[in-house]
Amino acid sequence: MSRFVRPTGAVLLLALAAACQGGTGSAARIPADSTEYYRTQTQQLSTISSQKDSLLTELSETTKLITDVSAELATIRTDSRNTPVVGSEGAKVDERAEVLAKVRALVSRVRQSEARLAASRRRVDSLTGTSDSLRTALIAYSNTITELQGVVESQKATISTLNEQITQLTGQVTALTEDKRVLTDTVSTMTERENEVYYVVGTKKELSDRGVITQEGGTRFLVFTRTGETVIPARVLDPQQFTRADKRTLSEIALPKADKEYRVVSRHDLAYAEADAMNKGKFKGTLRITSPQQFWASSKYLIIVEN
């Protein structure tokens, strides 16, 4: 802060001489008690000098704020160019949201810079008319404010461009997110369908009546009897006649009658299954599937007939 000392006698004389040379107008403004007049002038100059120092500090802080904003904008522009819209794990929504949050925060800081520059401009205008001795410094301050205002306008334009880019990218991310959702649903549906299996358990008559199995071959004995027939799955199977299941979670099938023997007439390999009692392809109790992928590889329709 500048310090001002009380004028000496020689200074007072010079000031008086200058006032006299300035004409009757200046002399008319000096009261009879010149000591009081110059004391008042000195106090005013001290106040103006304090305001000048305060203004300088204010401009320094505003300059730092604007510089920080410019540096942050440079970082955001780099991130905006280098961050892919889609990566190995899909749309980078979180990163775009982070950039948007940074831009919004900078908008607030730029507005703060504008407000501070406007206040500094008003102070310069008021001080310029107060003291001719400070005019040179105040003109420099005014030029600095003008330059800083230009920087702020440039920052506002950059932020506007970034907002437009983010709006476009947000639209892309939204579209990609929807595409990903549809793709995920499609994959999920396909996975479900891929792991979808069916099984049915019943007597030969029940399954024959329901169109699940048929008999081939054999010879007729007398009129009403036929022997040596082979039970096989029907050529066309109706899923409605089966119990639907997921082979990833279907680990065992409880058979309805514990005292009866059952056998598989579909093409499933019992080497990938086990039961409480199993002998020559016939089993009792519960059928446990030990290797689902291999067991269901031959067919997704499992037919178990009561023996």
PyMOL commands that set and color helices and strands:
alter all, ss='L'
color gray80, all
select helices_A, chain A and resi 9-21+24-29+34-82+93-128+132-194+204-209+239-241+270-272+292-295
alter helices_A, ss='H'
color red, helices_A
select strands_A, chain A and resi 86-87+90-91+196-202+213-216+219-221+225-227+230-233+243-246+252-254+262-264+273-279+282-289+301-306
alter strands_A, ss='S'
color yellow, strands_A
deselect
rebuild
show_as cartoon
